[in-house]
Amino acid sequence: RFKVPSGARVEIDDIVRGKVGWDAEATVGDFIILRSSGIPVYNFCVAVDDATMKITHVIRAEEHLTNTLRQGLILEALGYPMPEYAHCSLILGEDRSKLSKRHGATSVDQFRKEGFLRDAMINYLAGLGWNDGTDQEIYEEDEIIEAFSLDRVVKSSAVFDMTKLKWINGQHIRIQDNAALQPLV
């Protein structure tokens, strides 16, 4: 077990969520870091792996925000600095529930087989929780890379909108030359 020090508090300045903090003793208390089988638990492994790989930024779903508490305590106890965190909102289905298999295609390959272009998927997915502050909707990959900044990622959940994805795909099809499209037909 990991013995949580009395009065311990973990605070982060999350790039997306802002200041977040926990009273460790009241929130989690002492917690397991090694199973009875001798296998370390997820939060221990992730913290040690991030530290030894010198990870500077952890970008993950908001549902992992609470893991930050245990990971922060472990990192502090081992003398490692905490990386910067960005906890992004979940993508929701059109029914506003967490996106899952029941909402349709579940892999990039499945979308490819359904005729969606790579550039359209990158364009659409980048826009699901981020914008560059303009009204532009159609981007080439290099434009997204150039414009992207974590401080423009929004806190609110995005809804996966198949109609919008189809529209973006259509826009990308129109800007392709015939030679690029022919192998896809």
C-alpha positions as CSV (number, residue, x, y, z in Angstrom):
1,R,0.0,0.0,0.0
2,F,1.0,3.6,-0.6
3,K,0.7,5.5,2.7
4,V,-0.8,8.9,2.0
5,P,1.0,11.5,4.1
6,S,-1.2,13.3,6.6
7,G,-2.5,16.6,5.1
8,A,-1.2,15.7,1.6
9,R,-2.7,17.8,-1.2
10,V,-2.1,17.4,-5.0
11,E,-2.7,20.3,-7.2
12,I,-2.3,20.7,-11.0
13,D,-2.8,23.6,-13.4
14,D,-4.5,21.5,-16.1
15,I,-4.0,23.1,-19.5
16,V,-7.7,22.4,-20.4
17,R,-9.5,22.5,-17.0
18,G,-7.5,25.1,-15.1
19,K,-6.6,24.7,-11.5
20,V,-7.6,21.3,-10.0
21,G,-6.7,20.1,-6.5
22,W,-7.5,17.2,-4.1
23,D,-7.1,16.6,-0.4
24,A,-5.4,13.3,-0.9
25,E,-6.2,11.8,2.6
26,A,-9.9,12.6,2.3
27,T,-10.2,11.7,-1.3
28,V,-8.4,8.4,-1.7
29,G,-6.6,7.5,1.6
30,D,-3.9,4.8,1.5
31,F,-4.1,2.9,-1.8
32,I,-2.7,-0.3,-3.3
33,I,0.3,0.0,-5.6
34,L,1.1,-3.7,-5.8
35,R,-1.5,-6.5,-6.2
36,S,-1.2,-9.7,-4.1
37,S,0.1,-11.4,-7.3
38,G,3.1,-9.1,-7.2
39,I,1.9,-7.1,-10.3
40,P,1.9,-3.3,-9.9
41,V,-1.3,-1.5,-10.5
42,Y,-2.0,0.9,-13.4
43,N,-1.4,4.2,-11.6
44,F,1.9,3.1,-10.3
45,C,3.1,1.8,-13.7
46,V,2.0,4.9,-15.5
47,A,3.6,7.3,-13.1
48,V,6.9,5.4,-13.1
49,D,6.8,5.0,-16.9
50,D,6.1,8.7,-17.5
51,A,8.9,9.7,-15.1
52,T,11.5,7.4,-16.5
53,M,10.6,8.3,-20.1
54,K,10.8,12.0,-19.1
55,I,7.3,12.7,-20.4
56,T,6.6,16.4,-20.2
57,H,2.9,16.5,-21.2
58,V,0.1,14.0,-20.5
59,I,-2.9,14.6,-22.8
60,R,-5.8,12.3,-22.0
61,A,-9.5,12.0,-21.5
62,E,-11.2,13.8,-18.6
63,E,-12.2,10.5,-17.1
64,H,-8.5,10.0,-16.2
65,L,-8.4,13.3,-14.2
66,T,-8.9,11.4,-10.9
67,N,-5.9,9.2,-11.7
68,T,-3.8,12.3,-11.5
69,L,-4.1,12.3,-7.7
70,R,-2.6,8.9,-7.2
71,Q,0.0,9.4,-9.9
72,G,1.0,12.8,-8.4
73,L,1.5,11.3,-5.0
74,I,3.6,8.4,-6.4
75,L,5.8,10.8,-8.5
76,E,6.3,13.1,-5.5
77,A,7.3,10.1,-3.3
78,L,9.8,9.0,-5.9
79,G,11.3,12.5,-6.3
80,Y,10.1,12.9,-9.9
81,P,8.5,16.1,-11.2
82,M,4.9,16.0,-12.4
83,P,4.4,16.5,-16.1
84,E,1.9,19.0,-17.4
85,Y,-1.6,17.6,-17.8
86,A,-4.4,18.4,-20.3
87,H,-7.6,16.5,-19.6
88,C,-9.8,16.7,-22.7
89,S,-13.5,16.2,-22.8
90,L,-15.1,13.1,-24.0
91,I,-16.6,12.8,-27.5
92,L,-20.3,12.1,-27.3
93,G,-22.7,10.3,-29.7
94,E,-25.6,12.2,-31.2
95,D,-27.7,11.0,-28.3
96,R,-25.3,12.9,-26.0
97,S,-24.1,9.7,-24.3
98,K,-20.4,8.6,-24.3
99,L,-19.4,7.6,-27.8
100,S,-19.2,3.8,-28.1
101,K,-19.5,0.9,-30.5
102,R,-23.3,1.2,-30.6
103,H,-22.9,4.6,-32.3
104,G,-21.4,3.1,-35.5
105,A,-18.0,2.8,-37.0
106,T,-15.3,2.2,-34.4
107,S,-12.0,2.3,-36.3
108,V,-10.3,4.6,-38.7
109,D,-10.1,1.6,-41.1
110,Q,-13.9,1.2,-41.0
111,F,-14.3,4.9,-41.9
112,R,-11.7,4.5,-44.7
113,K,-13.7,1.5,-46.1
114,E,-16.8,3.7,-46.0
115,G,-15.1,6.2,-48.3
116,F,-13.9,8.8,-45.8
117,L,-10.6,10.4,-46.8
118,R,-7.7,10.5,-44.4
119,D,-7.5,14.3,-44.5
120,A,-11.2,14.7,-43.9
121,M,-10.9,12.4,-40.8
122,I,-8.0,14.4,-39.4
123,N,-9.8,17.7,-40.2
124,Y,-13.0,16.5,-38.5
125,L,-11.4,14.9,-35.4
126,A,-9.2,17.9,-34.8
127,G,-12.2,20.1,-34.7
128,L,-14.1,18.1,-32.2
129,G,-12.7,19.9,-29.2
130,W,-10.5,22.6,-30.6
131,N,-10.6,25.5,-32.9
132,D,-8.0,28.1,-33.9
133,G,-10.3,31.1,-33.1
134,T,-11.4,31.6,-36.7
135,D,-14.5,30.5,-38.7
136,Q,-12.4,28.3,-40.9
137,E,-13.8,24.7,-41.1
138,I,-11.7,23.0,-43.8
139,Y,-8.0,22.5,-43.0
140,E,-5.2,20.6,-44.6
141,E,-3.1,18.6,-42.2
142,D,-0.2,21.0,-42.2
143,E,-2.5,23.9,-41.4
144,I,-3.8,22.0,-38.3
145,I,-0.3,21.3,-37.1
146,E,0.7,24.9,-37.6
147,A,-2.4,26.3,-35.8
148,F,-2.8,23.7,-33.0
149,S,-2.3,24.8,-29.5
150,L,-3.5,23.0,-26.3
151,D,-4.8,26.3,-24.9
152,R,-7.5,26.3,-27.6
153,V,-8.9,22.9,-26.5
154,V,-12.3,23.5,-25.1
155,K,-13.7,22.1,-21.8
156,S,-17.1,21.1,-23.1
157,S,-17.8,17.8,-24.7
158,A,-18.1,17.5,-28.5
159,V,-20.8,15.6,-30.2
160,F,-19.8,13.3,-33.0
161,D,-21.9,14.5,-35.9
162,M,-22.0,12.2,-38.9
163,T,-23.7,14.8,-41.1
164,K,-20.8,17.2,-40.5
165,L,-18.2,14.5,-41.1
166,K,-19.8,13.7,-44.4
167,W,-19.8,17.4,-45.4
168,I,-16.2,17.8,-44.4
169,N,-15.3,14.7,-46.4
170,G,-17.2,16.1,-49.4
171,Q,-15.2,19.3,-49.2
172,H,-11.9,17.4,-49.1
173,I,-13.1,15.2,-52.1
174,R,-13.7,18.4,-54.1
175,I,-10.2,19.8,-53.5
176,Q,-8.5,16.5,-54.5
177,D,-7.3,16.1,-58.1
178,N,-8.7,13.1,-60.0
179,A,-5.4,11.2,-60.0
180,A,-5.5,11.2,-56.1
181,L,-9.1,10.0,-56.0
182,Q,-8.8,7.3,-58.7
183,P,-7.2,4.6,-56.4
184,L,-10.1,5.1,-54.0
185,V,-12.8,4.3,-56.4
